[in-house]
Amino acid sequence: MKKLLLAFDAEKPDLQSLEFGIYLAQLTGSALTGVFLEDLPVAPPAAKFAYGSVYAESIRTETPPELTYKERIAEENIRKFKATCEAQGISYLVHRDQDVPLDELVAESRYADVIISGPALFAASPVETPAEMVKSLLNKAESPVIISPHRTYAIDKVLFAFDGSSSALFAIKQFTYLFPELSGTDINVLQADEGAIFNEEEKEKVYEYLKVHYSRIDFTDLRGKPQDELFDYCLRELNAILVMGAYGRSWLSNLFKASAADLVLKLNNLPVFITHR
């Protein structure tokens, strides 16, 4: 992986996401591109003056105070991002996007290997996690998305949520291709279909694929309601990353509309890698 994007609200950047982004950049030897998204206000209409029956709009030449403030804050946050990357010895780029944040970020994803975002990007309130912006990004992004954790730990375990769907297997492959540096970590494939019992033939095929890339592989059946069991399992993990194929033709397709999935992101103890076709 070489093109790693980190999404920021230019006015209120998430420092935890920056910490995690630096960790991944150092792990993979990638440059880190900070994408500073600015939700700029729409300028009010210019005053109109009447001359007989004809209206002529006045031309505004001054910059509104709110825009001046946002400009200053964005420039200061970009300066801090550059200084932090330089202090950590990683290469960086800066993209400053000043149109509709979601549209800009989806467009950026087209040319990225991975996008990192905090769970509260452009949240309307402190309790809105995951933010509507993040849910929309997960649905529309054209590259894998990693939701960063509230605290960064070195990754020594990869959790593959697997329900037998092509979407779940696609996510496993994408993660494996993008992060060969994690080939020495522990792998745990979490069986998460309604039966919670691995089909032995399918399990053998998954193992055959994984053993080419990883050396320590385990399988775990999640008994009970899959969404709840997945959350409960993640609750007990720390130095791990959860890999999911969202929006497929299975219960994973609706996971991020369910309360259990919201809890996974609200808990925010693990980074979550999500991709779909």
C-alpha positions in Angstrom: 0.0 0.0 0.0 1.3 3.4 -0.9 -1.7 5.8 -1.0 -3.0 6.3 2.5 -5.6 9.1 3.0 -6.6 10.6 6.3 -9.8 12.5 6.4 -10.1 15.6 8.7 -12.6 18.2 9.5 -10.3 21.1 8.7 -11.8 23.2 11.6 -11.7 20.4 14.2 -9.2 17.6 13.2 -9.3 14.3 15.1 -6.0 13.9 16.8 -6.7 10.2 17.6 -7.1 9.6 13.8 -3.8 11.4 13.2 -2.0 9.2 15.7 -3.5 6.0 14.0 -2.7 7.3 10.5 0.9 7.9 11.5 1.1 4.4 12.9 -0.2 2.9 9.6 2.1 5.1 7.5 5.1 3.9 9.5 4.0 0.3 9.4 3.5 0.2 5.6 6.1 2.8 4.6 3.4 4.9 2.9 3.1 8.6 2.6 0.2 10.1 4.5 -2.1 12.4 2.7 -4.1 14.7 4.9 -7.4 15.5 3.3 -8.7 18.7 5.0 -12.4 19.0 4.4 -14.0 22.5 4.8 -17.8 22.8 5.2 -17.9 26.4 4.0 -21.0 28.5 4.5 -22.9 29.6 1.4 -22.4 33.3 0.9 -25.5 35.4 1.5 -27.0 37.1 -1.6 -25.7 40.5 -2.3 -27.9 43.5 -1.6 -30.0 44.8 -4.5 -30.7 48.4 -5.3 -33.6 49.6 -7.4 -33.2 52.0 -10.3 -36.7 52.5 -11.7 -37.9 49.1 -12.6 -34.5 47.5 -13.0 -32.6 45.7 -10.2 -28.8 45.6 -10.1 -26.9 43.4 -7.6 -24.0 45.0 -5.7 -20.7 43.2 -5.9 -19.2 42.1 -2.6 -15.5 42.5 -2.3 -14.9 41.8 1.4 -14.4 38.4 2.9 -17.1 37.5 5.5 -15.7 37.3 9.0 -16.7 33.6 9.4 -14.8 32.7 6.3 -11.7 34.6 7.5 -11.9 32.7 10.8 -12.3 29.3 9.1 -9.4 30.1 6.8 -7.1 30.9 9.7 -8.1 27.8 11.7 -7.6 25.5 8.6 -4.2 26.9 7.9 -3.1 26.5 11.5 -4.3 22.8 11.6 -2.5 22.1 8.3 0.6 23.5 9.7 0.3 21.3 12.8 -0.3 18.2 10.6 2.9 18.9 8.6 4.9 19.5 11.7 3.7 16.3 13.3 4.5 14.2 10.2 8.0 15.7 10.0 8.6 15.0 13.6 7.6 11.4 13.1 9.8 11.1 9.9 7.0 10.2 7.5 6.3 11.6 4.0 3.1 13.6 3.7 0.9 15.5 1.3 -2.0 17.9 1.9 -5.2 18.1 0.0 -7.5 21.0 0.9 -11.1 20.4 -0.3 -13.6 23.3 0.0 -16.7 21.9 -1.6 -19.3 19.5 -0.2 -17.3 17.3 2.3 -18.9 13.9 1.4 -18.7 14.5 -2.3 -15.1 15.6 -2.0 -14.1 12.6 0.1 -15.8 10.0 -2.2 -14.0 11.6 -5.1 -10.7 11.3 -3.2 -11.4 7.7 -2.5 -11.3 6.8 -6.1 -7.6 7.4 -6.2 -6.7 6.0 -2.8 -5.6 2.6 -1.4 -7.3 3.2 1.9 -9.1 6.1 3.6 -8.9 6.6 7.4 -11.7 8.4 9.2 -12.6 8.9 12.8 -16.1 7.7 13.7 -17.3 11.2 14.5 -16.2 13.0 11.3 -18.6 16.1 10.9 -20.8 14.7 13.7 -23.8 17.0 14.5 -23.3 16.4 18.2 -20.8 14.7 20.6 -23.1 11.7 20.9 -23.6 11.1 17.2 -21.3 8.1 16.7 -21.0 6.9 14.0 -21.7 10.2 12.3 -24.1 10.3 9.3 -21.1 11.5 7.3 -19.2 8.3 8.2 -22.2 6.0 7.4 -22.5 7.7 4.0 -18.8 7.3 3.4 -18.9 3.6 4.2 -21.7 3.2 1.7 -20.2 5.3 -1.1 -16.4 5.1 -0.8 -14.6 3.6 -3.8 -11.7 2.3 -1.6 -11.6 0.5 1.7 -12.2 2.6 4.8 -10.6 2.2 8.2 -12.5 3.7 11.1 -9.8 4.7 13.5 -9.9 3.7 17.2 -9.9 6.2 20.2 -6.4 5.0 21.1 -3.7 3.5 18.9 -2.1 0.2 19.8 0.2 -1.9 17.7 -1.8 -4.5 15.8 -0.9 -8.1 16.7 -4.2 -9.8 15.7 -6.5 -9.6 12.7 -10.2 -10.5 13.1 -11.9 -11.5 9.9 -15.7 -11.4 10.2 -16.8 -14.2 7.8 -20.3 -15.2 7.0 -19.7 -17.2 3.8 -20.5 -14.3 1.5 -18.4 -13.1 -1.4 -18.4 -9.6 0.2 -16.7 -11.0 3.3 -14.1 -12.9 1.3 -13.5 -9.9 -0.9 -12.7 -7.9 2.3 -10.3 -10.6 3.5 -8.4 -10.5 0.2 -8.3 -6.7 0.0 -6.9 -6.4 3.5 -4.3 -9.2 2.8 -3.1 -7.4 -0.4 -2.9 -4.0 1.3 -1.2 -5.1 4.5 1.5 -7.7 3.8 3.3 -6.3 6.8 0.8 -8.0 9.1 1.4 -11.5 7.7 3.1 -12.5 11.0 0.2 -11.6 13.2 -2.4 -13.9 14.7 -5.4 -14.5 12.5 -8.8 -15.3 13.8 -11.7 -16.0 11.4 -14.9 -15.3 13.2 -17.8 -17.4 11.8 -20.8 -15.2 11.9 -23.7 -16.7 10.0 -27.0 -17.5 11.7 -26.0 -21.1 12.2 -22.6 -20.1 13.7 -21.1 -23.4 12.6 -18.4 -23.5 9.9 -19.1 -25.6 6.8 -16.1 -27.9 6.9 -15.5 -27.7 3.1 -15.7 -24.0 3.1 -13.5 -23.7 6.2 -10.9 -25.8 4.5 -11.0 -23.5 1.4 -10.7 -20.4 3.6 -7.8 -21.9 5.5 -6.0 -23.0 2.3 -6.2 -19.4 1.0 -5.1 -17.8 4.3 -2.1 -20.2 5.0 -0.4 -18.9 1.9 -0.3 -15.4 3.5 -0.4 -16.0 7.2 1.3 -18.6 9.5 -1.0 -18.5 12.7 -4.6 -19.0 11.8 -7.6 -19.9 14.1 -11.3 -20.2 13.6 -14.0 -19.2 16.1 -17.8 -19.9 16.0 -19.8 -17.0 17.3 -22.8 -18.7 18.9 -26.1 -16.8 19.3 -27.2 -13.7 17.5 -24.2 -12.9 15.2 -24.4 -9.1 15.5 -24.4 -9.2 19.3 -21.8 -11.9 19.5 -19.4 -10.0 17.2 -19.7 -6.9 19.4 -19.2 -9.0 22.6 -16.1 -10.6 21.1 -14.6 -7.2 20.0 -15.3 -5.8 23.5 -12.6 -8.2 24.9 -10.0 -7.3 22.3 -7.4 -4.5 22.2 -4.4 -5.0 20.0 -6.5 -6.1 17.0 -8.2 -4.9 13.9 -11.6 -6.0 12.7 -12.1 -6.7 9.0 -15.5 -6.7 7.5 -17.2 -6.9 4.1 -20.1 -4.6 4.5 -23.1 -4.1 2.2 -23.1 -7.7 0.8 -26.1 -10.0 0.5 -26.2 -11.2 4.1 -26.6 -9.9 7.6 -23.3 -8.0 7.2 -25.1 -5.9 4.5 -27.2 -4.3 7.2 -24.8 -4.4 10.1 -24.1 -0.7 10.1 -27.8 0.0 10.3 -28.1 -2.1 13.4 -27.7 -1.1 17.1 -25.0 -3.7 17.6 -22.9 -2.2 14.8 -23.3 1.3 16.1 -22.1 -0.1 19.5 -18.9 -1.4 17.8 -18.1 2.0 16.5 -19.2 3.8 19.7 -17.0 1.5 21.7 -14.2 2.5 19.3 -11.6 0.3 20.9 -10.6 -1.4 17.7 -9.8 0.0 14.2 -12.4 -1.4 11.8 -11.5 -2.1 8.1 -14.6 -2.1 5.8 -14.8 -2.6 2.1 -17.4 -3.6 -0.5 -17.5 -4.1 -4.2 
